[in-house]
Amino acid sequence: AINNPEDPEMGSRKVPFSKIIYIEQDDFKEIPPKKYFRLSPGNEVRLRYAYIIKCVDVVKDKETGEVLELHCTYDPATKSGSPQSQRKVKGTIHWVSAEHVINAEVRLYDRLFTVENPGGENWKSYINPNSLEVLNDCKLEKSMSATKPQDRFQFERLGYFCADNDSTTEKPIFNRTVPLRNIWSKIQKV
């Protein structure tokens, strides 16, 4: 896998593939809306830097209906970079091999205030109660355990992150410094 698609001089890394993988929850919809090009039952997508997979079964919790796992098939002839990989599918999703992950804490920082220019005596009333969301047990590539505090990364499709000063090999912590989506533009359209 290329470390930075915009700068090939940053090198590449091996991304192991295994029978069990993790994908982002947002990359699967049991009943997809129109123009949804990620994984759904009966649909094919490409795993970034890997193969084309097809979802053939959905396993859900019997009580809650929550999706627990997806059963998929993969086409070994579609490995990225191989001559046979030219088959086109509309979606590409990110993934990690379940056998080759680390669990990390990820801190998603957002705007501190709910308005652009808080002021006056009531400035505290504009503090965003959702300015920090902490996600635990996030699955990341094992190579991320070797990062040092303040190392910076772009997590594709998610934003820019840096390793926290308290991050260790045993407990990696990553802070989002810039999201890729601008929430202010959405707020102003409402």
C-alpha positions as CSV (number, residue, x, y, z in Angstrom):
1,A,0.0,0.0,0.0
2,I,1.2,3.5,-0.8
3,N,1.9,5.6,2.3
4,N,0.8,8.8,0.6
5,P,-0.8,8.8,-2.8
6,E,0.2,12.4,-3.3
7,D,3.9,11.8,-2.5
8,P,5.2,8.4,-3.8
9,E,8.6,9.3,-2.2
10,M,7.1,8.5,1.2
11,G,7.3,4.8,0.3
12,S,4.9,2.0,0.8
13,R,4.1,-0.7,3.3
14,K,2.9,-4.3,3.3
15,V,-0.8,-4.7,4.3
16,P,-1.5,-8.3,5.3
17,F,-4.8,-9.9,4.2
18,S,-6.6,-12.6,6.3
19,K,-9.8,-14.5,6.4
20,I,-11.3,-12.1,9.0
21,I,-11.2,-8.3,8.4
22,Y,-12.7,-5.3,10.0
23,I,-14.4,-2.5,8.1
24,E,-15.8,0.8,9.2
25,Q,-19.5,0.6,10.3
26,D,-20.4,3.3,7.9
27,D,-19.1,1.2,5.0
28,F,-22.0,-1.3,5.3
29,K,-25.7,-0.7,5.0
30,E,-28.2,-3.6,5.1
31,I,-30.7,-1.5,3.2
32,P,-28.6,0.9,1.2
33,P,-29.9,4.3,0.0
34,K,-29.6,5.2,-3.7
35,K,-26.1,5.9,-4.9
36,Y,-24.6,4.0,-1.9
37,F,-21.4,2.5,-3.4
38,R,-20.1,0.7,-0.3
39,L,-20.9,-2.8,1.0
40,S,-24.4,-4.1,1.2
41,P,-26.0,-7.6,0.8
42,G,-25.3,-9.0,-2.7
43,N,-23.1,-6.0,-3.6
44,E,-19.4,-6.0,-4.6
45,V,-16.8,-3.5,-3.4
46,R,-13.0,-3.3,-3.7
47,L,-11.0,-3.5,-0.5
48,R,-8.4,-0.8,-0.8
49,Y,-5.1,-2.3,-1.9
50,A,-6.6,-5.8,-1.9
51,Y,-9.5,-7.7,-3.6
52,I,-13.1,-7.4,-4.7
53,I,-15.4,-8.9,-2.1
54,K,-19.2,-9.6,-2.2
55,C,-21.4,-9.7,0.9
56,V,-23.4,-13.0,0.9
57,D,-24.7,-13.1,4.5
58,V,-25.4,-10.8,7.4
59,V,-25.3,-12.2,11.0
60,K,-27.3,-10.1,13.5
61,D,-27.9,-10.2,17.2
62,K,-31.2,-12.1,17.7
63,E,-32.4,-9.6,20.4
64,T,-31.2,-6.2,19.2
65,G,-31.0,-6.7,15.4
66,E,-27.5,-5.2,15.5
67,V,-25.2,-6.4,12.7
68,L,-22.5,-8.6,14.3
69,E,-20.6,-9.9,11.3
70,L,-20.7,-10.1,7.5
71,H,-19.9,-13.2,5.5
72,C,-18.3,-12.3,2.2
73,T,-16.6,-14.0,-0.7
74,Y,-13.5,-12.6,-2.4
75,D,-12.3,-13.0,-6.0
76,P,-8.6,-14.0,-5.8
77,A,-8.1,-12.9,-9.4
78,T,-8.9,-9.2,-8.5
79,K,-5.8,-8.4,-6.3
80,S,-5.0,-4.7,-6.7
81,G,-2.1,-4.2,-9.0
82,S,-2.5,-7.5,-10.8
83,P,-3.3,-7.6,-14.5
84,Q,-6.7,-9.3,-13.7
85,S,-7.7,-6.5,-11.2
86,Q,-9.2,-4.3,-13.9
87,R,-12.7,-5.4,-13.2
88,K,-14.7,-2.3,-12.2
89,V,-16.8,-1.9,-9.1
90,K,-18.2,1.4,-8.0
91,G,-17.0,1.4,-4.4
92,T,-13.7,1.0,-2.5
93,I,-13.6,0.7,1.3
94,H,-10.9,0.6,3.9
95,W,-10.2,-2.4,6.1
96,V,-7.7,-4.0,8.4
97,S,-6.8,-7.7,8.9
98,A,-8.2,-8.9,12.3
99,E,-5.0,-10.8,12.9
100,H,-2.8,-7.8,12.4
101,V,-4.4,-4.9,14.3
102,I,-3.8,-2.9,17.4
103,N,-6.5,-1.4,19.6
104,A,-6.1,2.3,20.0
105,E,-7.9,5.2,21.6
106,V,-9.0,7.9,19.1
107,R,-10.0,11.3,20.3
108,L,-12.2,13.3,17.9
109,Y,-11.9,17.0,18.6
110,D,-14.5,19.3,17.2
111,R,-15.2,23.0,17.5
112,L,-15.0,24.3,21.0
113,F,-17.9,26.7,20.6
114,T,-21.3,26.3,18.9
115,V,-21.0,29.8,17.3
116,E,-18.2,31.3,15.2
117,N,-17.5,34.3,17.5
118,P,-18.6,33.7,21.1
119,G,-18.4,36.8,23.2
120,G,-19.8,38.8,26.1
121,E,-20.6,37.6,29.5
122,N,-22.5,34.5,28.2
123,W,-19.6,33.0,26.2
124,K,-19.7,29.8,28.4
125,S,-23.2,29.1,27.1
126,Y,-21.7,28.6,23.6
127,I,-19.3,25.8,24.7
128,N,-19.9,22.8,22.5
129,P,-20.8,19.8,24.8
130,N,-19.7,17.5,21.9
131,S,-16.3,19.1,21.3
132,L,-14.6,15.8,22.3
133,E,-15.6,12.3,21.5
134,V,-13.4,9.5,22.7
135,L,-13.5,6.2,20.8
136,N,-11.9,3.1,22.5
137,D,-10.8,-0.1,20.9
138,C,-10.4,1.4,17.4
139,K,-8.8,-1.1,15.1
140,L,-5.6,0.2,13.4
141,E,-2.8,-1.3,11.3
142,K,-0.2,-2.9,13.6
143,S,2.5,-0.6,12.2
144,M,0.8,2.3,14.0
145,S,2.0,1.0,17.4
146,A,5.5,2.2,16.4
147,T,4.5,5.9,16.2
148,K,6.1,8.5,18.5
149,P,4.2,11.4,20.2
150,Q,3.4,14.2,17.8
151,D,3.8,12.0,14.7
152,R,1.2,13.1,12.1
153,F,-1.0,11.1,9.8
154,Q,-4.0,11.3,7.5
155,F,-6.5,8.6,8.2
156,E,-8.0,8.3,4.8
157,R,-11.6,9.7,4.6
158,L,-11.5,10.6,8.3
159,G,-9.1,13.5,8.8
160,Y,-5.7,14.4,10.1
161,F,-4.4,13.0,13.3
162,C,-1.4,13.1,15.5
163,A,-0.1,10.7,18.2
164,D,-0.9,12.0,21.6
165,N,2.0,12.9,24.1
166,D,0.6,10.1,26.3
167,S,0.6,7.6,23.5
168,T,2.6,4.4,24.1
169,T,3.3,1.2,22.2
170,E,0.9,-0.6,24.7
171,K,-1.8,2.1,24.5
172,P,-1.6,4.2,21.4
173,I,-3.7,7.4,21.4
174,F,-4.4,9.5,18.3
175,N,-6.0,12.9,18.3
176,R,-7.9,14.2,15.3
177,T,-6.6,17.7,14.5
178,V,-8.6,18.4,11.4
179,P,-11.7,16.5,10.1
180,L,-12.1,16.1,6.4
181,R,-15.7,17.3,6.3
182,N,-16.5,20.9,7.2
183,I,-19.4,20.8,9.6
184,W,-19.8,24.6,9.5
185,S,-20.9,24.4,5.9
186,K,-23.6,22.0,6.8
187,I,-24.8,24.1,9.7
188,Q,-25.0,27.2,7.5
189,K,-27.1,25.4,4.9
190,V,-29.8,24.5,7.5
